[in-house]
Amino acid sequence: MKILYSLIILAFGLSLFSCSSSKVSNNSQVSYDSTESGLKFVDLSIGKGLSPKNGNKCTVHLLITDENGAEIENTYRSNRPVVFTIGKSDVIKGLEEGVMTMKLGGKRKLLVPPELGFGARALKNVPGNAYLFITTELIKVE
């Protein structure tokens, strides 16, 4: 009976592993889900309530790092959350898309490709064509 139970567990585990074709991993071994646009995300905690819609004003805390882990922005440390309106292009496309499917109080890690971030543009502390890692927390929706 133990052998049968072990085989069932093994088969179940292998089936779960083989069905994860939409997931990718970064260097930290985090497994991400992917959207059609190329945004990758993993929920760290699921919030409650409805997700923001086009026209909603969202307040988020975020920590943005580059591919090497260098910090670009940290609103937790500055205690100055970012406020933006969905659909107005106030923030990069990857952040807006990632927040739209969150629920209030949720926390999510995003892997934003350059085309949903700053593209080829180089900024003060962000090189052109950079992938961004964003940990964001949806703290208010109006």
C-alpha positions in Angstrom: 0.0 0.0 0.0 2.9 2.4 0.8 4.3 1.8 -2.7 1.0 2.6 -4.4 0.6 5.7 -2.3 4.1 6.9 -3.2 3.5 6.3 -6.9 0.3 8.3 -6.8 2.1 11.2 -5.1 5.0 11.0 -7.6 2.6 10.9 -10.5 0.6 13.9 -9.2 3.8 15.9 -8.6 5.1 15.1 -12.1 1.8 16.2 -13.7 1.9 19.5 -11.8 5.5 20.1 -12.9 4.8 19.3 -16.6 1.7 21.6 -16.7 3.7 24.7 -15.8 4.7 25.7 -19.3 3.5 29.3 -18.8 5.9 29.8 -15.9 9.5 31.1 -16.1 12.1 31.5 -13.4 14.6 34.2 -12.8 17.9 33.9 -11.0 16.3 33.8 -7.5 14.3 30.7 -8.5 10.9 32.5 -8.3 8.4 30.9 -10.6 6.4 33.6 -12.5 3.1 33.4 -14.4 3.1 35.2 -17.8 0.6 37.5 -19.5 0.2 37.9 -23.3 2.1 41.1 -23.2 5.2 39.5 -21.7 4.7 40.7 -18.2 5.7 38.1 -15.6 4.3 38.1 -12.0 3.9 36.1 -8.9 1.5 36.9 -6.1 3.2 37.2 -2.7 -0.2 37.7 -1.0 -3.7 38.0 -2.4 -5.7 41.0 -1.3 -9.5 41.3 -0.8 -12.2 43.0 -2.8 -12.3 44.0 -6.4 -9.4 44.7 -8.8 -8.9 48.3 -10.0 -10.5 49.3 -13.3 -9.8 51.8 -16.0 -10.1 55.3 -14.5 -9.5 54.2 -10.8 -6.8 56.1 -8.9 -4.4 53.6 -7.3 -2.0 54.1 -4.4 0.9 51.6 -4.3 4.1 51.0 -2.4 6.8 49.6 -4.5 10.4 48.5 -4.5 12.1 48.6 -7.9 15.4 46.8 -8.6 17.4 46.1 -11.8 18.5 42.7 -13.0 21.5 42.8 -10.6 19.4 43.7 -7.6 20.5 47.3 -7.5 17.7 49.4 -5.9 16.1 52.0 -8.2 13.2 53.2 -6.1 11.8 52.2 -2.7 8.6 53.9 -1.5 8.6 51.8 1.6 11.8 53.5 2.8 10.7 57.0 1.7 7.2 56.4 3.0 5.9 58.1 -0.1 3.7 55.7 -2.0 3.0 56.2 -5.8 -0.4 57.4 -6.8 -1.6 57.0 -10.4 -4.8 56.6 -12.5 -5.3 53.4 -14.5 -5.4 54.1 -18.2 -3.7 57.5 -18.1 -0.1 56.3 -18.7 1.0 57.9 -15.4 3.4 55.0 -14.8 5.2 52.3 -17.0 2.9 49.9 -18.7 4.2 46.9 -16.8 3.3 48.4 -13.4 -0.2 49.5 -14.6 -0.9 46.0 -16.1 0.4 44.2 -13.0 -1.7 46.3 -10.6 -4.9 46.0 -12.7 -5.4 42.3 -11.7 -4.4 42.7 -8.1 -6.9 43.1 -5.2 -6.7 45.8 -2.5 -4.1 44.8 0.1 -2.4 42.4 -2.3 1.3 42.2 -2.8 2.9 41.0 -6.1 6.4 40.7 -7.6 6.6 41.8 -11.3 9.3 41.1 -13.8 8.8 43.9 -16.4 10.5 43.5 -19.8 12.0 46.6 -21.4 9.0 47.0 -23.8 6.7 47.4 -20.8 9.2 49.5 -18.8 11.4 52.3 -20.1 12.4 50.6 -23.4 15.7 51.6 -25.0 15.6 54.9 -23.0 18.4 55.2 -20.4 17.5 57.1 -17.2 19.7 58.4 -14.4 20.0 55.0 -12.7 18.3 52.7 -15.2 20.2 51.5 -18.3 18.4 51.2 -21.7 16.6 47.9 -22.4 16.6 47.0 -18.7 14.4 44.4 -17.1 12.8 45.7 -13.9 11.9 43.7 -10.8 9.0 45.4 -9.0 7.5 44.4 -5.7 4.3 46.3 -5.4 1.5 46.5 -2.8 -1.9 47.9 -3.6 -2.8 50.0 -0.6 -5.7 52.1 -1.9 -8.2 52.2 -4.8 -10.5 55.2 -5.5 
